Amino acid sequence: MIRQGKGKTPRRPPKKPFSNEKDPVGVYCRVRPLGVENEECCIEVISNTTIQLHAPEGFKTNRNGEYKETQYSFKNVFGVSVSQIELFEHVAKPLVDDVIHGKNGLLFTYGVTGSGKTFTMTGSPGQGGLLPRSLDMIFNSVGPYQAKRYVFKTDDKNGMEVQSEVDALLERQRRENNLPVSKATSSRQKLDPEIADMITLEEAYKADGVDDDSCYSVFVSYIEIYNNYIYDLLEEIQEDAIKPKPPQSKILREDQNHNMYVAGCMEVEVKSAEEAFQVFWRGQKKRKVANTRLNRESSRSHSVFIIKLAQAPLDADGDNILQDKNQVTVSQLCLVDLAGSERTGRTGAEGTRIREAGNINQSLLNLRTCIEILRENQMCGTNKMVPYRDSKITHLFKNYFDGEGKVRMIVCVNPKADDYEETLLVMRFAEMTQEVEVARPVDRPICGFTPGRRHRNQAFKEELSRKLEERGGPVERAMVSGFNQLAHSLPPLPSAEVTDPHDDTTLPRLIEALQNRHRIRQMMTEEYNKTANMMKSMLQELDNNLISKDNYIHEQNAKLEEKDKIIQNNRADLERLEKKTKMQEHKIDILQKTTKIYEDDKRSLQQELETREQRLHRELSEKRRMEQRMHGVVSDTQFKWEKECERRVNAMQLEMQNKLWVKDEKLKQLKAIVTESKTPGRPDPPPRQTQPKRPSKEDRIPAKRSASPSPLPTTTPVRPLHRRSRSAGGEKWVDHKPSSSLDLGTVLQPVIHNAIQVSAPSEKALSKCDRYVLTHQEVASDGEIQTKLIKGEVIKTRGGGQSVQFTDIETLKQELTTVPSLKRKSSEGAPANGDRSDGAWTDVETRCSVAVGMRAGSNMGPGLEHHGITKRRKP
């Protein structure tokens, strides 16, 4: 028998060696049945390795408008009638065999959304998928050789440690004490009805060639890659009603063997297929799924279920696990359910669903890119860098494509015509993936111990226990080990075949061997007698100890009764405190709910406040921009109108100057007429001319104003007439003649007696008078100068001041009279020569008839005060 030496075992190399042989990636195709019987189909299974795609009606695949049919070959094609067990036997069973023999494997499903990937991986009650069948096969194979729980212990660096059974027992007790009662007994509860009866006993598989000289332990972990972030689906999150914490994403790291792993991922040790699948289902309920137009439960993330199998050889005696970390072999099987590629236009995704679909399609595109570069490097001999780090899914499994284990892919397709374009892209990717080759890893080295140790140890124990039962009881472990050594130390018997009568060596050799065996038998008998005597003395000591223990037990029972009474009293107090605690917890729950409601209200109000502040800032900025824009418009408009007003004022001034020049000429002519009438021997007036009739306002055609001086009138000019204002006796007037309004001439300027003439009314002048008149001259619409006399009464106010109430407006105009009327007035009662001056005045007065144009008795309203502001119109 070869024993393990005490020297230090050399460490494993930093990276596993790979053989020169390579295996292509195994790609399989599975066609799901149509959802509707009469639905159009675009896929036809030609053989067990080939399928054919034909374009549906209304879809042209080339420029000529003809239908183009394409064929694709796979390692195996599974039609709609293939069961789950047949699929497992061809695809997953070889990978499970490799895992049990210390090799890694990767299996992932790929396809469009709604093509049956999750059903292929998980299955349904009565139709278990690849995952539950893989677990069942592993435990059917290594179940009898499993180590006790916590003998294998995972470290934080993707490694595995081995501890003794005593340490494992302490570890198990410590963890069970820390777990709640509900979780500690969860493995003994009934399975969820959704996952029960996945596999029947008739469908169970078992691997061949399992190493029975090793101990095994199975660990499972379950992660999902959502929006290119890794989340642990088995992580226990403490539920907080006030502030629920979102799950924390995990990071990828590389161990000392250059293998990628998820740091901080929870690995659960399981002892049965039911327990492992229960753990899987617990994580499956946390996976991100959503309802889309194409799939009622569409996976929104890539899920990765990792089965890790740890195995370590037994020691030379075949009894205990070898306590050497370097001799532990860890193999794993990764079952990946990739999310389906989809088009947002067909799924009707909105908001978060669009972002999820974009990340899913991007990760699948990165996987396709890595496969393309791998194929190009292998076929063309290039050395391009494969972008594994662009996506978490490719970065996690880059070791498999570098030769860490076998890679298998199941392409799931839906034969309905609506998925034709997506299925075409999937087929092209699958065809390209088959051309990628992965290096085959070498077999793990043998530890060097004698095979069959476990069975020999068990046989020896059974035989020893049988003989001890015949002789009256068990023995100590030291005795068993002693007999074991003696039994194996007997020399073997030589060959006793005699072929020559003169052979003198065979019989003496046989006699010598028998003598040696007899001597060893005597030694064993003496050893047995010594051991029996020792056993008798030990039994006597045990009897004495048993009697003392009985006495001690009676004493302890009495003390226990006293303790029971104390415990009952404490229980009563405990129940009272529990009731009080429940009441307080109820109050705390109410307060927590109230606090949560208040916090939600506060959060919503803060959001509303921020929204309104942002809106107010936007309005203020918009207002400032509008003010700046309006200031610019106003300044531009003001400048434009200033220019326009300046132009108009200049034109008006020029026109008024022309009109004033015409009036001056008229006044000069009128003065000449007056002067001629006062001189003796004046000539007879010219014959009367008929004045032309003026056209009505409707017949007048408005003429353009010209800046040139207007022609002189042909009629005889008149001189200005000063008339007296009609005022009642005893009334004192305020004659308001603004100096600035008299620049048009002194035509028809009335002279008001008993008046105070002012250019601007003052409080002192108004206090001395009781009547008010304002003289205002302007140019009428016909071009003639008119004088307006605005009259009013001065009224004293309650505050001691004076106010002017306007009562009358007189408008004075000048008109030219005709010659016949002049002669008629001259012929009526002409005065004597001594009164010729008066006759001359009368003659002039008859020429210039003063017409009181409009006497408007409009009342401007009582109580209106005049503040000396005169609205005047400049020429």
Residue pairs with C-beta under 8 A, 6 or more apart in sequence:
1 316
1 450
1 488
2 316
2 448
2 449
2 450
3 316
4 315
4 316
4 322
4 448
4 449
9 324
9 326
9 327
10 326
11 326
12 257
12 326
14 256
14 257
14 258
15 257
15 258
16 257
16 404
16 441
16 442
17 441
17 442
18 403
18 439
18 440
18 441
18 442
19 439
19 440
19 441
19 442
20 439
21 439
21 440
22 437
22 438
22 439
22 440
23 406
23 437
23 438
23 440
24 434
24 435
24 436
24 437
24 438
25 407
25 408
25 409
25 433
25 434
25 436
25 437
25 438
26 75
26 91
26 406
26 407
26 408
26 409
27 74
27 75
27 408
27 409
27 411
27 430
27 433
27 434
28 74
28 75
28 76
28 77
28 78
28 87
28 90
28 91
28 408
28 409
28 410
28 411
29 51
29 72
29 74
29 76
29 77
29 78
29 410
29 411
29 413
29 430
30 77
30 78
30 82
30 87
30 116
30 120
30 410
30 411
30 412
30 413
31 43
31 45
31 51
31 77
31 78
31 79
31 80
31 413
31 415
32 80
32 115
32 116
32 119
32 412
32 413
32 414
32 415
33 80
34 41
34 415
34 416
35 416
39 416
39 417
40 56
40 57
40 416
40 417
41 415
41 416
41 417
42 53
42 54
42 55
42 56
42 415
42 416
42 417
42 419
42 420
42 423
43 51
43 52
43 53
43 413
43 415
43 423
44 51
44 52
44 53
44 54
45 51
45 77
45 79
46 52
46 71
47 77
48 76
48 77
49 73
49 74
49 75
49 76
49 77
50 71
50 72
50 73
50 74
50 77
51 71
51 72
51 74
51 77
51 413
52 69
52 70
52 71
52 72
53 69
53 70
53 71
53 72
53 420
53 423
53 424
53 427
54 67
54 69
55 61
55 67
55 68
55 69
55 420
56 417
56 420
57 417
59 417
59 420
60 66
60 67
61 67
61 68
62 68
70 424
70 427
72 427
72 430
72 431
73 431
74 411
74 430
74 434
75 434
76 90
76 91
78 86
78 87
78 90
83 127
84 120
84 123
84 127
84 128
84 129
84 130
84 133
85 133
85 203
87 120
87 130
87 410
88 130
88 133
88 134
88 205
89 205
91 107
91 130
91 408
91 410
92 107
92 130
92 133
92 134
92 408
93 137
93 205
94 406
95 105
95 107
95 134
95 333
95 406
95 408
96 105
96 134
96 137
96 138
96 205
96 207
96 333
97 207
97 208
98 104
98 105
98 331
98 405
98 406
99 105
99 138
99 307
99 309
99 331
99 332
99 333
100 138
100 141
100 142
100 207
100 210
100 309
100 331
101 207
101 209
101 211
101 331
101 443
102 311
102 329
102 331
102 443
102 444
103 331
103 405
103 406
103 441
104 331
104 332
104 333
104 334
104 400
104 404
104 405
104 406
104 441
105 332
105 333
105 334
105 405
105 406
105 407
105 408
106 333
106 334
106 336
106 397
106 400
106 405
106 406
106 407
106 408
107 130
107 333
107 334
107 335
107 336
107 408
107 409
107 410
108 334
108 335
108 336
108 337
108 338
108 408
108 409
108 410
109 117
109 118
109 120
109 121
109 336
109 337
109 338
109 409
109 410
109 411
109 412
110 117
110 338
110 364
110 409
110 410
110 411
110 412
110 426
110 429
110 430
111 117
111 340
111 341
111 411
111 412
111 413
111 414
111 426
112 340
112 341
112 342
112 413
112 414
112 419
112 422
112 423
112 426
113 292
113 294
113 295
113 298
113 339
113 340
113 341
113 342
113 347
114 294
114 295
114 298
114 340
114 414
114 419
115 340
115 412
115 413
115 414
115 419
116 412
116 414
117 299
117 337
117 338
117 340
117 410
117 412
118 297
118 299
118 337
119 129
120 129
120 130
120 410
120 412
121 129
121 130
121 131
121 335
121 337
122 129
122 131
122 132
122 284
122 337
123 129
123 130
123 131
123 132
123 198
125 193
125 194
125 195
125 196
125 197
125 198
126 197
126 198
127 198
128 136
128 198
128 199
128 203
129 198
130 335
131 277
131 280
131 305
131 335
132 195
132 198
132 199
132 273
132 277
133 199
133 203
133 205
134 307
134 333
134 335
135 273
135 276
135 277
135 307
136 199
136 204
136 205
136 273
137 204
137 205
137 206
137 207
138 218
138 273
138 307
138 309
139 218
139 272
139 273
139 276
140 204
140 205
140 206
140 207
140 273
141 206
141 207
141 210
142 210
142 216
142 218
142 309
142 311
143 272
145 210
145 212
145 214
145 215
145 216
145 454
146 215
146 216
146 217
146 218
146 271
147 215
147 216
147 217
147 312
147 321
148 165
148 168
148 169
148 172
149 168
149 172
149 269
149 271
150 163
150 167
150 168
150 171
150 172
150 175
150 269
151 162
151 163
151 164
151 165
151 168
151 215
151 217
151 321
152 160
152 161
152 162
152 217
152 219
152 269
152 310
152 312
152 328
153 160
153 161
153 162
153 163
153 171
154 160
154 161
154 219
154 267
155 161
156 263
156 264
157 255
157 256
158 253
158 255
158 259
158 261
159 255
159 256
159 325
159 330
160 310
160 325
160 328
160 330
161 325
161 328
162 312
162 321
162 322
162 323
162 324
162 325
162 328
163 171
163 323
164 320
164 323
165 320
176 184
186 278
187 275
187 278
190 196
191 274
191 277
191 278
192 278
192 281
194 281
195 277
195 278
195 281
198 277
199 273
211 311
211 313
212 454
212 455
213 313
213 314
213 318
213 449
213 451
213 452
213 453
213 454
214 311
214 312
214 313
214 314
215 311
215 312
215 314
215 321
216 309
216 310
216 311
217 269
217 309
217 310
217 311
218 269
218 270
218 271
218 276
218 307
218 308
218 309
218 310
219 267
219 268
219 269
219 270
219 307
219 308
219 309
219 310
220 267
220 268
220 270
220 276
220 279
220 280
220 305
220 306
220 307
220 308
221 232
221 234
221 262
221 265
221 266
221 267
221 268
221 305
221 306
221 308
222 232
222 233
222 234
222 279
222 280
222 283
222 284
222 303
222 304
222 305
222 306
223 230
223 231
223 232
223 233
223 250
223 262
223 265
223 303
223 304
223 306
224 230
224 231
224 233
224 287
224 288
224 301
224 302
224 303
224 304
225 231
225 301
225 302
225 303
225 304
225 363
225 392
225 393
225 396
226 288
226 300
226 301
226 356
226 359
227 301
227 355
227 356
227 359
228 359
228 362
228 363
228 391
228 392
229 249
229 392
230 249
230 250
230 251
230 252
230 262
230 392
230 396
231 247
231 248
231 249
231 250
232 247
232 250
232 262
232 264
232 265
232 266
233 282
233 283
233 284
233 286
233 287
233 303
234 266
234 268
234 279
234 282
234 283
235 247
235 248
235 266
236 266
237 245
237 247
238 245
241 589
241 592
241 593
241 596
242 592
242 595
242 596
242 599
250 262
250 263
250 264
250 265
251 262
251 263
251 264
252 260
252 261
252 262
252 263
252 392
252 395
252 396
253 260
253 261
253 262
253 263
254 260
254 261
255 261
258 399
259 399
259 404
260 395
260 396
260 397
260 398
260 399
262 396
267 308
268 279
270 276
270 279
276 307
280 305
284 303
287 299
287 301
287 303
288 299
288 300
288 301
288 356
289 297
289 298
289 299
289 300
290 297
290 298
290 300
290 353
290 356
291 297
291 298
292 298
292 342
292 347
292 348
292 349
292 353
293 346
293 347
293 348
294 342
294 346
294 347
295 340
298 339
298 340
298 342
298 347
299 337
299 339
299 340
300 339
300 353
300 356
300 360
301 339
301 356
301 360
302 336
302 337
302 338
302 339
302 360
302 363
302 393
303 336
303 337
304 334
304 335
304 336
304 396
305 334
305 335
305 336
305 337
306 332
306 333
306 334
306 335
307 332
307 333
307 334
307 335
308 330
308 331
308 332
309 330
309 331
309 332
309 333
310 328
310 329
310 330
311 328
311 329
311 330
311 331
312 321
312 322
312 324
312 327
312 328
312 329
313 321
313 322
313 327
313 447
313 449
314 320
314 321
314 322
314 449
314 453
314 454
315 321
315 322
315 449
316 449
316 450
316 453
317 453
317 457
317 484
318 453
318 454
318 455
318 456
318 457
318 458
319 457
322 447
327 447
329 444
334 397
334 400
336 393
336 397
338 364
338 393
339 360
339 364
340 360
341 360
341 361
341 364
341 422
341 425
341 426
342 349
342 357
342 360
342 361
342 422
343 422
344 353
344 354
344 357
346 418
347 353
347 357
349 356
349 357
362 391
363 391
363 392
363 393
363 394
366 387
366 390
366 391
366 393
366 394
367 391
367 393
367 394
368 429
368 432
369 387
369 390
370 386
370 387
370 388
370 394
370 401
371 429
371 432
371 433
371 436
372 432
373 384
373 385
373 386
373 387
374 386
374 401
374 436
375 432
375 435
375 436
376 382
376 384
377 383
377 384
377 386
378 435
378 436
378 437
379 435
386 398
386 401
387 394
388 394
388 395
388 398
389 395
399 405
400 407
400 438
401 407
401 436
401 438
402 438
402 439
403 438
403 439
403 440
403 441
404 441
405 441
406 438
407 438
409 430
409 433
411 426
411 427
411 430
413 419
413 423
413 426
413 427
414 423
460 484
460 487
461 480
464 475
464 480
464 483
464 484
465 474
468 474
468 475
475 531
475 535
479 531
482 527
482 531
483 524
486 520
486 523
486 524
486 527
489 520
490 517
490 520
491 513
491 516
491 517
491 520
492 513
493 510
493 513
493 514
493 517
494 506
494 509
494 510
494 513
495 506
496 506
496 510
497 506
498 506
498 507
649 874
651 705
651 707
652 875
653 875
654 707
655 705
655 706
655 707
656 779
656 875
657 875
658 706
658 707
658 708
658 709
658 710
659 710
659 779
659 783
660 744
660 745
660 875
661 709
662 709
662 710
662 711
662 712
662 713
663 745
663 785
665 712
665 717
666 712
666 713
666 717
666 718
667 717
667 719
667 720
667 745
668 717
669 712
669 716
669 717
670 716
670 717
670 718
670 719
671 717
671 719
673 716
673 717
673 844
673 847
674 719
674 840
674 844
676 682
676 683
677 840
677 843
677 844
678 837
678 840
685 819
685 822
685 823
686 819
687 819
688 818
688 819
688 820
688 822
688 823
689 818
689 819
690 818
691 715
691 816
691 818
710 783
713 816
715 816
716 816
716 847
718 814
718 816
718 844
718 847
718 848
719 844
719 848
720 745
720 746
720 747
720 748
720 749
720 814
721 748
721 814
721 845
721 848
721 850
722 748
722 749
722 750
722 751
723 748
723 750
723 751
723 812
723 850
724 750
724 751
724 752
724 753
725 733
725 750
725 751
725 752
725 753
725 755
725 773
725 789
727 733
727 752
727 753
727 754
727 755
727 771
731 754
731 770
731 771
732 754
732 755
732 756
732 768
732 769
732 770
732 771
733 752
733 754
733 755
733 756
733 769
733 771
733 772
733 773
734 755
734 756
734 758
734 761
734 765
734 766
734 769
734 771
734 772
734 773
734 794
735 752
735 755
735 756
735 757
735 758
735 773
735 775
736 758
736 759
736 760
736 761
736 772
736 773
736 774
736 775
737 757
737 758
737 759
737 775
738 759
738 760
738 776
738 870
738 872
739 759
740 872
741 775
741 776
741 777
741 870
741 872
742 749
742 777
743 875
744 777
744 778
744 779
744 785
744 875
745 777
745 785
747 777
747 785
747 787
747 814
748 785
748 787
748 812
748 813
748 814
748 850
749 775
749 787
750 775
750 787
750 789
750 812
752 773
755 769
755 773
756 765
756 768
756 769
758 765
760 868
761 772
761 804
761 866
761 868
762 868
763 801
763 802
766 772
766 794
766 802
766 804
767 802
769 794
770 793
770 794
771 791
771 792
771 793
771 794
772 791
772 792
772 793
772 794
772 804
772 866
773 789
773 790
773 791
773 792
774 789
774 790
774 791
774 792
774 870
775 787
775 788
775 789
776 787
776 788
776 790
776 870
776 872
777 785
777 786
777 787
777 788
778 785
778 786
778 788
778 873
779 785
779 786
779 875
780 786
780 813
784 813
784 814
785 814
786 811
786 812
786 813
786 853
787 811
787 812
788 809
788 810
788 811
788 812
789 809
789 810
789 811
789 812
790 806
790 808
790 809
791 806
791 807
791 808
791 809
791 810
792 804
792 805
792 806
792 807
792 808
792 860
792 866
793 804
793 805
793 807
794 802
794 803
794 804
795 802
795 803
795 804
795 805
795 862
796 802
796 803
797 803
797 863
797 865
801 865
802 865
803 863
803 864
803 865
803 866
804 864
804 865
804 866
805 859
805 860
805 861
805 862
805 863
805 864
806 858
806 859
806 860
806 864
807 857
807 859
807 860
808 855
808 856
808 857
809 854
809 855
809 856
809 858
810 852
810 854
810 855
811 852
811 853
811 854
812 850
812 851
812 852
812 853
813 850
813 851
813 853
814 848
814 850
815 848
815 849
815 851
816 847
816 848
817 846
817 847
817 848
817 849
821 846
822 843
822 846
822 847
825 842
825 843
825 846
826 839
826 843
830 839
831 838
831 839
